[in-house]
Amino acid sequence: MSADFYLYRLELTVNGQPVEVVVAARSHEQAFAIAEVEVEKSCLQLPQIEEMAIVEKKRIGRGSGFVVTGRL
């Protein structure tokens, strides 16, 4: 198993609303699981996650990052 971590930027549809989540994980499967947990922790009621998609993936290292805003 690889010890490398990656930054994943995911787009989710939660209760009909678009949500962006950035997580550090070793695999796609772990990224989806972490994103789901983080969304659940941020809601008062159990959210309905309708869709999840990985938008970007980068190896964590010096200079890694994402622009999260939709407009510049």
PQR file of N, CA, C, O and H, with PARSE charges and radii, in Angstrom:
ATOM      1  N   MET A   1       0.843  -1.186   0.000 -0.4000 1.5000
ATOM      2  CA  MET A   1       0.000   0.000   0.000 -0.0000 2.0000
ATOM      3  C   MET A   1       0.884   1.244   0.000  0.5500 1.7000
ATOM      4  O   MET A   1       1.873   1.319   0.730 -0.5500 1.4000
ATOM      5  N   SER A   2       0.522   2.194  -0.809 -0.4000 1.5000
ATOM      6  CA  SER A   2       1.290   3.423  -0.928 -0.0000 2.0000
ATOM      7  C   SER A   2       1.090   4.307   0.299  0.5500 1.7000
ATOM      8  O   SER A   2      -0.014   4.402   0.837 -0.5500 1.4000
ATOM      9  H   SER A   2      -0.282   2.133  -1.402  0.4000 1.0000
ATOM     10  N   ALA A   3       2.170   4.952   0.734 -0.4000 1.5000
ATOM     11  CA  ALA A   3       2.087   5.865   1.872 -0.0000 2.0000
ATOM     12  C   ALA A   3       1.775   7.289   1.416  0.5500 1.7000
ATOM     13  O   ALA A   3       1.614   8.182   2.247 -0.5500 1.4000
ATOM     14  H   ALA A   3       3.067   4.876   0.297  0.4000 1.0000
ATOM     15  N   ASP A   4       1.689   7.508   0.105 -0.4000 1.5000
ATOM     16  CA  ASP A   4       1.422   8.846  -0.420 -0.0000 2.0000
ATOM     17  C   ASP A   4      -0.006   9.278  -0.130  0.5500 1.7000
ATOM     18  O   ASP A   4      -0.951   8.499  -0.251 -0.5500 1.4000
ATOM     19  H   ASP A   4       1.820   6.782  -0.570  0.4000 1.0000
ATOM     20  N   PHE A   5      -0.134  10.536   0.255 -0.4000 1.5000
ATOM     21  CA  PHE A   5      -1.453  11.135   0.426 -0.0000 2.0000
ATOM     22  C   PHE A   5      -1.706  12.069  -0.740  0.5500 1.7000
ATOM     23  O   PHE A   5      -0.780  12.632  -1.323 -0.5500 1.4000
ATOM     24  H   PHE A   5       0.633  11.169   0.354  0.4000 1.0000
ATOM     25  N   TYR A   6      -2.973  12.219  -1.067 -0.4000 1.5000
ATOM     26  CA  TYR A   6      -3.394  13.098  -2.147 -0.0000 2.0000
ATOM     27  C   TYR A   6      -4.458  14.053  -1.634  0.5500 1.7000
ATOM     28  O   TYR A   6      -5.227  13.720  -0.733 -0.5500 1.4000
ATOM     29  H   TYR A   6      -3.726  11.761  -0.594  0.4000 1.0000
ATOM     30  N   LEU A   7      -4.494  15.248  -2.221 -0.4000 1.5000
ATOM     31  CA  LEU A   7      -5.598  16.171  -1.998 -0.0000 2.0000
ATOM     32  C   LEU A   7      -6.638  15.889  -3.067  0.5500 1.7000
ATOM     33  O   LEU A   7      -6.333  15.883  -4.260 -0.5500 1.4000
ATOM     34  H   LEU A   7      -3.869  15.519  -2.953  0.4000 1.0000
ATOM     35  N   TYR A   8      -7.854  15.658  -2.634 -0.4000 1.5000
ATOM     36  CA  TYR A   8      -8.962  15.430  -3.558 -0.0000 2.0000
ATOM     37  C   TYR A   8      -9.941  16.587  -3.421  0.5500 1.7000
ATOM     38  O   TYR A   8     -10.317  16.964  -2.311 -0.5500 1.4000
ATOM     39  H   TYR A   8      -8.102  15.662  -1.665  0.4000 1.0000
ATOM     40  N   ARG A   9     -10.346  17.141  -4.540 -0.4000 1.5000
ATOM     41  CA  ARG A   9     -11.433  18.127  -4.542 -0.0000 2.0000
ATOM     42  C   ARG A   9     -12.638  17.427  -5.136  0.5500 1.7000
ATOM     43  O   ARG A   9     -12.609  16.977  -6.282 -0.5500 1.4000
ATOM     44  H   ARG A   9     -10.041  16.835  -5.442  0.4000 1.0000
ATOM     45  N   LEU A  10     -13.698  17.341  -4.348 -0.4000 1.5000
ATOM     46  CA  LEU A  10     -14.908  16.644  -4.769 -0.0000 2.0000
ATOM     47  C   LEU A  10     -16.067  17.623  -4.878  0.5500 1.7000
ATOM     48  O   LEU A  10     -16.157  18.588  -4.120 -0.5500 1.4000
ATOM     49  H   LEU A  10     -13.722  17.707  -3.418  0.4000 1.0000
ATOM     50  N   GLU A  11     -16.939  17.361  -5.821 -0.4000 1.5000
ATOM     51  CA  GLU A  11     -18.193  18.099  -5.932 -0.0000 2.0000
ATOM     52  C   GLU A  11     -19.313  17.139  -5.561  0.5500 1.7000
ATOM     53  O   GLU A  11     -19.412  16.036  -6.098 -0.5500 1.4000
ATOM     54  H   GLU A  11     -16.866  16.576  -6.437  0.4000 1.0000
ATOM     55  N   LEU A  12     -20.154  17.581  -4.630 -0.4000 1.5000
ATOM     56  CA  LEU A  12     -21.261  16.771  -4.163 -0.0000 2.0000
ATOM     57  C   LEU A  12     -22.565  17.517  -4.387  0.5500 1.7000
ATOM     58  O   LEU A  12     -22.592  18.747  -4.430 -0.5500 1.4000
ATOM     59  H   LEU A  12     -20.073  18.477  -4.194  0.4000 1.0000
ATOM     60  N   THR A  13     -23.631  16.768  -4.528 -0.4000 1.5000
ATOM     61  CA  THR A  13     -24.968  17.338  -4.487 -0.0000 2.0000
ATOM     62  C   THR A  13     -25.588  16.835  -3.194  0.5500 1.7000
ATOM     63  O   THR A  13     -25.814  15.637  -3.021 -0.5500 1.4000
ATOM     64  H   THR A  13     -23.609  15.769  -4.493  0.4000 1.0000
ATOM     65  N   VAL A  14     -25.860  17.772  -2.286 -0.4000 1.5000
ATOM     66  CA  VAL A  14     -26.371  17.442  -0.958 -0.0000 2.0000
ATOM     67  C   VAL A  14     -27.694  18.172  -0.763  0.5500 1.7000
ATOM     68  O   VAL A  14     -27.753  19.401  -0.813 -0.5500 1.4000
ATOM     69  H   VAL A  14     -25.676  18.745  -2.427  0.4000 1.0000
ATOM     70  N   ASN A  15     -28.748  17.403  -0.542 -0.4000 1.5000
ATOM     71  CA  ASN A  15     -30.090  17.983  -0.385 -0.0000 2.0000
ATOM     72  C   ASN A  15     -30.408  18.937  -1.535  0.5500 1.7000
ATOM     73  O   ASN A  15     -31.026  19.982  -1.333 -0.5500 1.4000
ATOM     74  H   ASN A  15     -28.700  16.405  -0.502  0.4000 1.0000
ATOM     75  N   GLY A  16     -29.979  18.565  -2.742 -0.4000 1.5000
ATOM     76  CA  GLY A  16     -30.262  19.351  -3.933 -0.0000 2.0000
ATOM     77  C   GLY A  16     -29.342  20.538  -4.159  0.5500 1.7000
ATOM     78  O   GLY A  16     -29.513  21.269  -5.135 -0.5500 1.4000
ATOM     79  H   GLY A  16     -29.477  17.716  -2.905  0.4000 1.0000
ATOM     80  N   GLN A  17     -28.369  20.747  -3.279 -0.4000 1.5000
ATOM     81  CA  GLN A  17     -27.466  21.896  -3.375 -0.0000 2.0000
ATOM     82  C   GLN A  17     -26.039  21.437  -3.688  0.5500 1.7000
ATOM     83  O   GLN A  17     -25.593  20.412  -3.173 -0.5500 1.4000
ATOM     84  H   GLN A  17     -28.230  20.153  -2.486  0.4000 1.0000
ATOM     85  N   PRO A  18     -25.320  22.193  -4.532 -0.5600 1.5000
ATOM     86  CA  PRO A  18     -23.923  21.831  -4.806  0.2800 2.0000
ATOM     87  C   PRO A  18     -23.025  22.167  -3.613  0.5500 1.7000
ATOM     88  O   PRO A  18     -23.169  23.218  -2.989 -0.5500 1.4000
ATOM     89  N   VAL A  19     -22.104  21.263  -3.309 -0.4000 1.5000
ATOM     90  CA  VAL A  19     -21.164  21.441  -2.200 -0.0000 2.0000
ATOM     91  C   VAL A  19     -19.789  20.994  -2.689  0.5500 1.7000
ATOM     92  O   VAL A  19     -19.669  19.965  -3.355 -0.5500 1.4000
ATOM     93  H   VAL A  19     -21.987  20.409  -3.816  0.4000 1.0000
ATOM     94  N   GLU A  20     -18.751  21.764  -2.359 -0.4000 1.5000
ATOM     95  CA  GLU A  20     -17.385  21.358  -2.667 -0.0000 2.0000
ATOM     96  C   GLU A  20     -16.697  20.948  -1.382  0.5500 1.7000
ATOM     97  O   GLU A  20     -16.839  21.609  -0.353 -0.5500 1.4000
ATOM     98  H   GLU A  20     -18.848  22.599  -1.818  0.4000 1.0000
ATOM     99  N   VAL A  21     -15.948  19.852  -1.442 -0.4000 1.5000
ATOM    100  CA  VAL A  21     -15.232  19.337  -0.279 -0.0000 2.0000
ATOM    101  C   VAL A  21     -13.806  19.014  -0.719  0.5500 1.7000
ATOM    102  O   VAL A  21     -13.596  18.444  -1.790 -0.5500 1.4000
ATOM    103  H   VAL A  21     -15.833  19.315  -2.277  0.4000 1.0000
ATOM    104  N   VAL A  22     -12.832  19.380   0.108 -0.4000 1.5000
ATOM    105  CA  VAL A  22     -11.436  19.032  -0.144 -0.0000 2.0000
ATOM    106  C   VAL A  22     -10.979  18.142   1.004  0.5500 1.7000
ATOM    107  O   VAL A  22     -11.123  18.501   2.173 -0.5500 1.4000
ATOM    108  H   VAL A  22     -13.003  19.843   0.978  0.4000 1.0000
ATOM    109  N   VAL A  23     -10.422  16.971   0.664 -0.4000 1.5000
ATOM    110  CA  VAL A  23      -9.964  16.024   1.679 -0.0000 2.0000
ATOM    111  C   VAL A  23      -8.572  15.515   1.332  0.5500 1.7000
ATOM    112  O   VAL A  23      -8.152  15.558   0.176 -0.5500 1.4000
ATOM    113  H   VAL A  23     -10.305  16.679  -0.285  0.4000 1.0000
ATOM    114  N   ALA A  24      -7.864  15.036   2.347 -0.4000 1.5000
ATOM    115  CA  ALA A  24      -6.588  14.354   2.161 -0.0000 2.0000
ATOM    116  C   ALA A  24      -6.843  12.867   2.360  0.5500 1.7000
ATOM    117  O   ALA A  24      -7.383  12.454   3.387 -0.5500 1.4000
ATOM    118  H   ALA A  24      -8.205  15.001   3.286  0.4000 1.0000
ATOM    119  N   ALA A  25      -6.453  12.062   1.372 -0.4000 1.5000
ATOM    120  CA  ALA A  25      -6.706  10.623   1.442 -0.0000 2.0000
ATOM    121  C   ALA A  25      -5.664   9.875   0.620  0.5500 1.7000
ATOM    122  O   ALA A  25      -4.946  10.465  -0.188 -0.5500 1.4000
ATOM    123  H   ALA A  25      -6.015  12.397   0.538  0.4000 1.0000
ATOM    124  N   ARG A  26      -5.596   8.566   0.843 -0.4000 1.5000
ATOM    125  CA  ARG A  26      -4.656   7.720   0.101 -0.0000 2.0000
ATOM    126  C   ARG A  26      -5.268   7.108  -1.149  0.5500 1.7000
ATOM    127  O   ARG A  26      -4.543   6.670  -2.042 -0.5500 1.4000
ATOM    128  H   ARG A  26      -6.179   8.088   1.500  0.4000 1.0000
ATOM    129  N   SER A  27      -6.612   7.074  -1.226 -0.4000 1.5000
ATOM    130  CA  SER A  27      -7.271   6.434  -2.370 -0.0000 2.0000
ATOM    131  C   SER A  27      -8.596   7.131  -2.662  0.5500 1.7000
ATOM    132  O   SER A  27      -9.108   7.899  -1.847 -0.5500 1.4000
ATOM    133  H   SER A  27      -7.202   7.430  -0.501  0.4000 1.0000
ATOM    134  N   HIS A  28      -9.137   6.843  -3.846 -0.4000 1.5000
ATOM    135  CA  HIS A  28     -10.448   7.390  -4.211 -0.0000 2.0000
ATOM    136  C   HIS A  28     -11.510   6.948  -3.204  0.5500 1.7000
ATOM    137  O   HIS A  28     -12.331   7.751  -2.762 -0.5500 1.4000
ATOM    138  H   HIS A  28      -8.721   6.219  -4.508  0.4000 1.0000
ATOM    139  N   GLU A  29     -11.482   5.667  -2.848 -0.4000 1.5000
ATOM    140  CA  GLU A  29     -12.480   5.132  -1.924 -0.0000 2.0000
ATOM    141  C   GLU A  29     -12.426   5.849  -0.581  0.5500 1.7000
ATOM    142  O   GLU A  29     -13.459   6.196  -0.008 -0.5500 1.4000
ATOM    143  H   GLU A  29     -10.815   5.015  -3.206  0.4000 1.0000
ATOM    144  N   GLN A  30     -11.213   6.065  -0.087 -0.4000 1.5000
ATOM    145  CA  GLN A  30     -11.052   6.760   1.185 -0.0000 2.0000
ATOM    146  C   GLN A  30     -11.510   8.215   1.059  0.5500 1.7000
ATOM    147  O   GLN A  30     -12.109   8.754   1.989 -0.5500 1.4000
ATOM    148  H   GLN A  30     -10.374   5.783  -0.552  0.4000 1.0000
ATOM    149  N   ALA A  31     -11.237   8.851  -0.073 -0.4000 1.5000
ATOM    150  CA  ALA A  31     -11.659  10.240  -0.287 -0.0000 2.0000
ATOM    151  C   ALA A  31     -13.178  10.362  -0.239  0.5500 1.7000
ATOM    152  O   ALA A  31     -13.705  11.282   0.387 -0.5500 1.4000
ATOM    153  H   ALA A  31     -10.751   8.413  -0.829  0.4000 1.0000
ATOM    154  N   PHE A  32     -13.888   9.441  -0.895 -0.4000 1.5000
ATOM    155  CA  PHE A  32     -15.350   9.471  -0.868 -0.0000 2.0000
ATOM    156  C   PHE A  32     -15.873   9.275   0.554  0.5500 1.7000
ATOM    157  O   PHE A  32     -16.794   9.973   0.980 -0.5500 1.4000
ATOM    158  H   PHE A  32     -13.459   8.694  -1.404  0.4000 1.0000
ATOM    159  N   ALA A  33     -15.291   8.332   1.286 -0.4000 1.5000
ATOM    160  CA  ALA A  33     -15.737   8.052   2.653 -0.0000 2.0000
ATOM    161  C   ALA A  33     -15.503   9.258   3.567  0.5500 1.7000
ATOM    162  O   ALA A  33     -16.376   9.621   4.356 -0.5500 1.4000
ATOM    163  H   ALA A  33     -14.543   7.766   0.941  0.4000 1.0000
ATOM    164  N   ILE A  34     -14.331   9.874   3.460 -0.4000 1.5000
ATOM    165  CA  ILE A  34     -14.017  11.040   4.293 -0.0000 2.0000
ATOM    166  C   ILE A  34     -14.944  12.204   3.950  0.5500 1.7000
ATOM    167  O   ILE A  34     -15.439  12.886   4.847 -0.5500 1.4000
ATOM    168  H   ILE A  34     -13.622   9.579   2.820  0.4000 1.0000
ATOM    169  N   ALA A  35     -15.182  12.434   2.663 -0.4000 1.5000
ATOM    170  CA  ALA A  35     -16.069  13.528   2.244 -0.0000 2.0000
ATOM    171  C   ALA A  35     -17.473  13.331   2.814  0.5500 1.7000
ATOM    172  O   ALA A  35     -18.093  14.282   3.289 -0.5500 1.4000
ATOM    173  H   ALA A  35     -14.781  11.880   1.934  0.4000 1.0000
ATOM    174  N   GLU A  36     -17.964  12.108   2.764 -0.4000 1.5000
ATOM    175  CA  GLU A  36     -19.301  11.819   3.297 -0.0000 2.0000
ATOM    176  C   GLU A  36     -19.365  12.118   4.793  0.5500 1.7000
ATOM    177  O   GLU A  36     -20.328  12.725   5.263 -0.5500 1.4000
ATOM    178  H   GLU A  36     -17.460  11.335   2.377  0.4000 1.0000
ATOM    179  N   VAL A  37     -18.355  11.699   5.537 -0.4000 1.5000
ATOM    180  CA  VAL A  37     -18.314  11.944   6.982 -0.0000 2.0000
ATOM    181  C   VAL A  37     -18.257  13.444   7.270  0.5500 1.7000
ATOM    182  O   VAL A  37     -18.956  13.930   8.159 -0.5500 1.4000
ATOM    183  H   VAL A  37     -17.573  11.206   5.155  0.4000 1.0000
ATOM    184  N   GLU A  38     -17.429  14.178   6.527 -0.4000 1.5000
ATOM    185  CA  GLU A  38     -17.299  15.618   6.762 -0.0000 2.0000
ATOM    186  C   GLU A  38     -18.604  16.354   6.482  0.5500 1.7000
ATOM    187  O   GLU A  38     -18.964  17.274   7.216 -0.5500 1.4000
ATOM    188  H   GLU A  38     -16.861  13.783   5.805  0.4000 1.0000
ATOM    189  N   VAL A  39     -19.313  15.961   5.431 -0.4000 1.5000
ATOM    190  CA  VAL A  39     -20.605  16.591   5.130 -0.0000 2.0000
ATOM    191  C   VAL A  39     -21.600  16.279   6.243  0.5500 1.7000
ATOM    192  O   VAL A  39     -22.332  17.164   6.686 -0.5500 1.4000
ATOM    193  H   VAL A  39     -19.020  15.213   4.834  0.4000 1.0000
ATOM    194  N   GLU A  40     -21.632  15.037   6.694 -0.4000 1.5000
ATOM    195  CA  GLU A  40     -22.548  14.663   7.776 -0.0000 2.0000
ATOM    196  C   GLU A  40     -22.251  15.447   9.047  0.5500 1.7000
ATOM    197  O   GLU A  40     -23.177  15.850   9.751 -0.5500 1.4000
ATOM    198  H   GLU A  40     -21.038  14.318   6.334  0.4000 1.0000
ATOM    199  N   LYS A  41     -20.967  15.669   9.355 -0.4000 1.5000
ATOM    200  CA  LYS A  41     -20.596  16.418  10.557 -0.0000 2.0000
ATOM    201  C   LYS A  41     -20.994  17.889  10.465  0.5500 1.7000
ATOM    202  O   LYS A  41     -21.185  18.541  11.491 -0.5500 1.4000
ATOM    203  H   LYS A  41     -20.215  15.341   8.783  0.4000 1.0000
ATOM    204  N   SER A  42     -21.119  18.415   9.256 -0.4000 1.5000
ATOM    205  CA  SER A  42     -21.421  19.836   9.096 -0.0000 2.0000
ATOM    206  C   SER A  42     -22.922  20.131   9.052  0.5500 1.7000
ATOM    207  O   SER A  42     -23.317  21.294   8.981 -0.5500 1.4000
ATOM    208  H   SER A  42     -20.963  17.885   8.422  0.4000 1.0000
ATOM    209  N   CYS A  43     -23.755  19.100   9.093 -0.4000 1.5000
ATOM    210  CA  CYS A  43     -25.211  19.275   9.008 -0.0000 2.0000
ATOM    211  C   CYS A  43     -25.873  18.931  10.339  0.5500 1.7000
ATOM    212  O   CYS A  43     -25.404  18.062  11.074 -0.5500 1.4000
ATOM    213  H   CYS A  43     -23.434  18.154   9.150  0.4000 1.0000
ATOM    214  N   LEU A  44     -26.969  19.624  10.637 -0.4000 1.5000
ATOM    215  CA  LEU A  44     -27.721  19.329  11.856 -0.0000 2.0000
ATOM    216  C   LEU A  44     -28.519  18.039  11.716  0.5500 1.7000
ATOM    217  O   LEU A  44     -28.645  17.274  12.672 -0.5500 1.4000
ATOM    218  H   LEU A  44     -27.351  20.329  10.040  0.4000 1.0000
ATOM    219  N   GLN A  45     -29.060  17.798  10.520 -0.4000 1.5000
ATOM    220  CA  GLN A  45     -29.794  16.569  10.243 -0.0000 2.0000
ATOM    221  C   GLN A  45     -28.993  15.755   9.238  0.5500 1.7000
ATOM    222  O   GLN A  45     -28.191  16.307   8.484 -0.5500 1.4000
ATOM    223  H   GLN A  45     -28.958  18.420   9.743  0.4000 1.0000
ATOM    224  N   LEU A  46     -29.210  14.443   9.226 -0.4000 1.5000
ATOM    225  CA  LEU A  46     -28.508  13.578   8.285 -0.0000 2.0000
ATOM    226  C   LEU A  46     -28.819  14.029   6.859  0.5500 1.7000
ATOM    227  O   LEU A  46     -29.979  14.003   6.448 -0.5500 1.4000
ATOM    228  H   LEU A  46     -29.862  13.995   9.838  0.4000 1.0000
ATOM    229  N   PRO A  47     -27.805  14.441   6.101 -0.5600 1.5000
ATOM    230  CA  PRO A  47     -28.047  14.971   4.758  0.2800 2.0000
ATOM    231  C   PRO A  47     -28.306  13.864   3.741  0.5500 1.7000
ATOM    232  O   PRO A  47     -27.902  12.716   3.927 -0.5500 1.4000
ATOM    233  N   GLN A  48     -28.980  14.234   2.676 -0.4000 1.5000
ATOM    234  CA  GLN A  48     -29.194  13.329   1.543 -0.0000 2.0000
ATOM    235  C   GLN A  48     -28.125  13.653   0.502  0.5500 1.7000
ATOM    236  O   GLN A  48     -28.210  14.674  -0.179 -0.5500 1.4000
ATOM    237  H   GLN A  48     -29.308  15.166   2.524  0.4000 1.0000
ATOM    238  N   ILE A  49     -27.118  12.784   0.378 -0.4000 1.5000
ATOM    239  CA  ILE A  49     -26.068  12.980  -0.621 -0.0000 2.0000
ATOM    240  C   ILE A  49     -26.510  12.260  -1.885  0.5500 1.7000
ATOM    241  O   ILE A  49     -26.587  11.032  -1.921 -0.5500 1.4000
ATOM    242  H   ILE A  49     -27.049  11.954   0.932  0.4000 1.0000
ATOM    243  N   GLU A  50     -26.800  13.044  -2.927 -0.4000 1.5000
ATOM    244  CA  GLU A  50     -27.326  12.470  -4.156 -0.0000 2.0000
ATOM    245  C   GLU A  50     -26.229  12.092  -5.147  0.5500 1.7000
ATOM    246  O   GLU A  50     -26.384  11.153  -5.927 -0.5500 1.4000
ATOM    247  H   GLU A  50     -26.737  14.041  -2.898  0.4000 1.0000
ATOM    248  N   GLU A  51     -25.126  12.827  -5.110 -0.4000 1.5000
ATOM    249  CA  GLU A  51     -24.077  12.607  -6.111 -0.0000 2.0000
ATOM    250  C   GLU A  51     -22.731  13.044  -5.549  0.5500 1.7000
ATOM    251  O   GLU A  51     -22.649  14.016  -4.798 -0.5500 1.4000
ATOM    252  H   GLU A  51     -25.000  13.590  -4.476  0.4000 1.0000
ATOM    253  N   MET A  52     -21.665  12.314  -5.922 -0.4000 1.5000
ATOM    254  CA  MET A  52     -20.299  12.684  -5.548 -0.0000 2.0000
ATOM    255  C   MET A  52     -19.398  12.443  -6.745  0.5500 1.7000
ATOM    256  O   MET A  52     -19.500  11.415  -7.415 -0.5500 1.4000
ATOM    257  H   MET A  52     -21.731  11.525  -6.532  0.4000 1.0000
ATOM    258  N   ALA A  53     -18.510  13.400  -7.011 -0.4000 1.5000
ATOM    259  CA  ALA A  53     -17.573  13.242  -8.120 -0.0000 2.0000
ATOM    260  C   ALA A  53     -16.237  13.873  -7.755  0.5500 1.7000
ATOM    261  O   ALA A  53     -16.190  14.956  -7.173 -0.5500 1.4000
ATOM    262  H   ALA A  53     -18.426  14.235  -6.467  0.4000 1.0000
ATOM    263  N   ILE A  54     -15.153  13.187  -8.102 -0.4000 1.5000
ATOM    264  CA  ILE A  54     -13.819  13.743  -7.914 -0.0000 2.0000
ATOM    265  C   ILE A  54     -13.546  14.685  -9.079  0.5500 1.7000
ATOM    266  O   ILE A  54     -13.655  14.300 -10.243 -0.5500 1.4000
ATOM    267  H   ILE A  54     -15.191  12.306  -8.575  0.4000 1.0000
ATOM    268  N   VAL A  55     -13.192  15.922  -8.751 -0.4000 1.5000
ATOM    269  CA  VAL A  55     -12.927  16.931  -9.765 -0.0000 2.0000
ATOM    270  C   VAL A  55     -11.424  17.078  -9.998  0.5500 1.7000
ATOM    271  O   VAL A  55     -10.980  17.236 -11.135 -0.5500 1.4000
ATOM    272  H   VAL A  55     -13.104  16.235  -7.805  0.4000 1.0000
ATOM    273  N   GLU A  56     -10.644  17.024  -8.915 -0.4000 1.5000
ATOM    274  CA  GLU A  56      -9.190  17.145  -9.024 -0.0000 2.0000
ATOM    275  C   GLU A  56      -8.526  16.243  -7.999  0.5500 1.7000
ATOM    276  O   GLU A  56      -9.089  15.948  -6.945 -0.5500 1.4000
ATOM    277  H   GLU A  56     -11.005  16.895  -7.992  0.4000 1.0000
ATOM    278  N   LYS A  57      -7.315  15.812  -8.332 -0.4000 1.5000
ATOM    279  CA  LYS A  57      -6.504  15.001  -7.426 -0.0000 2.0000
ATOM    280  C   LYS A  57      -5.059  15.441  -7.593  0.5500 1.7000
ATOM    281  O   LYS A  57      -4.544  15.489  -8.710 -0.5500 1.4000
ATOM    282  H   LYS A  57      -6.857  16.051  -9.188  0.4000 1.0000
ATOM    283  N   LYS A  58      -4.398  15.764  -6.468 -0.4000 1.5000
ATOM    284  CA  LYS A  58      -2.994  16.177  -6.507 -0.0000 2.0000
ATOM    285  C   LYS A  58      -2.239  15.509  -5.370  0.5500 1.7000
ATOM    286  O   LYS A  58      -2.743  15.405  -4.252 -0.5500 1.4000
ATOM    287  H   LYS A  58      -4.816  15.725  -5.561  0.4000 1.0000
ATOM    288  N   ARG A  59      -1.032  15.059  -5.665 -0.4000 1.5000
ATOM    289  CA  ARG A  59      -0.178  14.516  -4.603 -0.0000 2.0000
ATOM    290  C   ARG A  59       0.153  15.643  -3.641  0.5500 1.7000
ATOM    291  O   ARG A  59       0.489  16.750  -4.062 -0.5500 1.4000
ATOM    292  H   ARG A  59      -0.623  15.144  -6.573  0.4000 1.0000
ATOM    293  N   ILE A  60       0.057  15.358  -2.346 -0.4000 1.5000
ATOM    294  CA  ILE A  60       0.365  16.369  -1.343 -0.0000 2.0000
ATOM    295  C   ILE A  60       1.870  16.581  -1.306  0.5500 1.7000
ATOM    296  O   ILE A  60       2.652  15.635  -1.208 -0.5500 1.4000
ATOM    297  H   ILE A  60      -0.216  14.459  -2.005  0.4000 1.0000
ATOM    298  N   GLY A  61       2.243  17.821  -1.387 -0.4000 1.5000
ATOM    299  CA  GLY A  61       3.649  18.197  -1.336 -0.0000 2.0000
ATOM    300  C   GLY A  61       3.748  19.705  -1.308  0.5500 1.7000
ATOM    301  O   GLY A  61       2.734  20.403  -1.333 -0.5500 1.4000
ATOM    302  H   GLY A  61       1.608  18.589  -1.467  0.4000 1.0000
ATOM    303  N   ARG A  62       4.931  20.192  -1.259 -0.4000 1.5000
ATOM    304  CA  ARG A  62       5.140  21.633  -1.242 -0.0000 2.0000
ATOM    305  C   ARG A  62       4.527  22.250  -2.496  0.5500 1.7000
ATOM    306  O   ARG A  62       4.810  21.822  -3.615 -0.5500 1.4000
ATOM    307  H   ARG A  62       5.755  19.626  -1.239  0.4000 1.0000
ATOM    308  N   GLY A  63       3.699  23.244  -2.296 -0.4000 1.5000
ATOM    309  CA  GLY A  63       3.094  23.943  -3.420 -0.0000 2.0000
ATOM    310  C   GLY A  63       1.788  23.349  -3.914  0.5500 1.7000
ATOM    311  O   GLY A  63       1.269  23.805  -4.933 -0.5500 1.4000
ATOM    312  H   GLY A  63       3.469  23.592  -1.387  0.4000 1.0000
ATOM    313  N   SER A  64       1.229  22.343  -3.233 -0.4000 1.5000
ATOM    314  CA  SER A  64      -0.046  21.752  -3.648 -0.0000 2.0000
ATOM    315  C   SER A  64      -1.204  22.568  -3.100  0.5500 1.7000
ATOM    316  O   SER A  64      -1.160  23.037  -1.963 -0.5500 1.4000
ATOM    317  H   SER A  64       1.651  21.972  -2.405  0.4000 1.0000
ATOM    318  N   GLY A  65      -2.234  22.735  -3.908 -0.4000 1.5000
ATOM    319  CA  GLY A  65      -3.412  23.451  -3.435 -0.0000 2.0000
ATOM    320  C   GLY A  65      -4.468  23.534  -4.514  0.5500 1.7000
ATOM    321  O   GLY A  65      -4.245  23.125  -5.653 -0.5500 1.4000
ATOM    322  H   GLY A  65      -2.270  22.354  -4.832  0.4000 1.0000
ATOM    323  N   PHE A  66      -5.618  24.067  -4.147 -0.4000 1.5000
ATOM    324  CA  PHE A  66      -6.743  24.235  -5.056 -0.0000 2.0000
ATOM    325  C   PHE A  66      -7.323  25.627  -4.886  0.5500 1.7000
ATOM    326  O   PHE A  66      -7.246  26.213  -3.807 -0.5500 1.4000
ATOM    327  H   PHE A  66      -5.800  24.400  -3.222  0.4000 1.0000
ATOM    328  N   VAL A  67      -7.899  26.149  -5.945 -0.4000 1.5000
ATOM    329  CA  VAL A  67      -8.735  27.341  -5.865 -0.0000 2.0000
ATOM    330  C   VAL A  67     -10.157  26.826  -5.725  0.5500 1.7000
ATOM    331  O   VAL A  67     -10.640  26.105  -6.598 -0.5500 1.4000
ATOM    332  H   VAL A  67      -7.961  25.673  -6.822  0.4000 1.0000
ATOM    333  N   VAL A  68     -10.834  27.185  -4.641 -0.4000 1.5000
ATOM    334  CA  VAL A  68     -12.150  26.627  -4.351 -0.0000 2.0000
ATOM    335  C   VAL A  68     -13.277  27.529  -4.842  0.5500 1.7000
ATOM    336  O   VAL A  68     -14.362  27.032  -5.144 -0.5500 1.4000
ATOM    337  H   VAL A  68     -10.441  27.771  -3.932  0.4000 1.0000
ATOM    338  N   THR A  69     -13.060  28.810  -4.929 -0.4000 1.5000
ATOM    339  CA  THR A  69     -14.116  29.721  -5.352 -0.0000 2.0000
ATOM    340  C   THR A  69     -14.497  29.499  -6.812  0.5500 1.7000
ATOM    341  O   THR A  69     -13.665  29.095  -7.625 -0.5500 1.4000
ATOM    342  H   THR A  69     -12.178  29.214  -4.683  0.4000 1.0000
ATOM    343  N   GLY A  70     -15.747  29.763  -7.134 -0.4000 1.5000
ATOM    344  CA  GLY A  70     -16.217  29.592  -8.501 -0.0000 2.0000
ATOM    345  C   GLY A  70     -15.941  30.787  -9.384  0.5500 1.7000
ATOM    346  O   GLY A  70     -15.987  30.680 -10.609 -0.5500 1.4000
ATOM    347  H   GLY A  70     -16.422  30.091  -6.474  0.4000 1.0000
ATOM    348  N   ARG A  71     -15.649  31.946  -8.764 -0.4000 1.5000
ATOM    349  CA  ARG A  71     -15.416  33.165  -9.541 -0.0000 2.0000
ATOM    350  C   ARG A  71     -14.156  33.853  -9.061  0.5500 1.7000
ATOM    351  O   ARG A  71     -13.861  33.865  -7.867 -0.5500 1.4000
ATOM    352  H   ARG A  71     -15.612  32.033  -7.769  0.4000 1.0000
ATOM    353  N   LEU A  72     -13.426  34.417  -9.982 -0.4000 1.5000
ATOM    354  CA  LEU A  72     -12.235  35.205  -9.633 -0.0000 2.0000
ATOM    355  C   LEU A  72     -12.433  36.632 -10.073  0.5500 1.7000
ATOM    356  O   LEU A  72     -11.551  37.467  -9.876 -0.5500 1.4000
ATOM    357  H   LEU A  72     -13.666  34.407 -10.952  0.4000 1.0000
TER
END
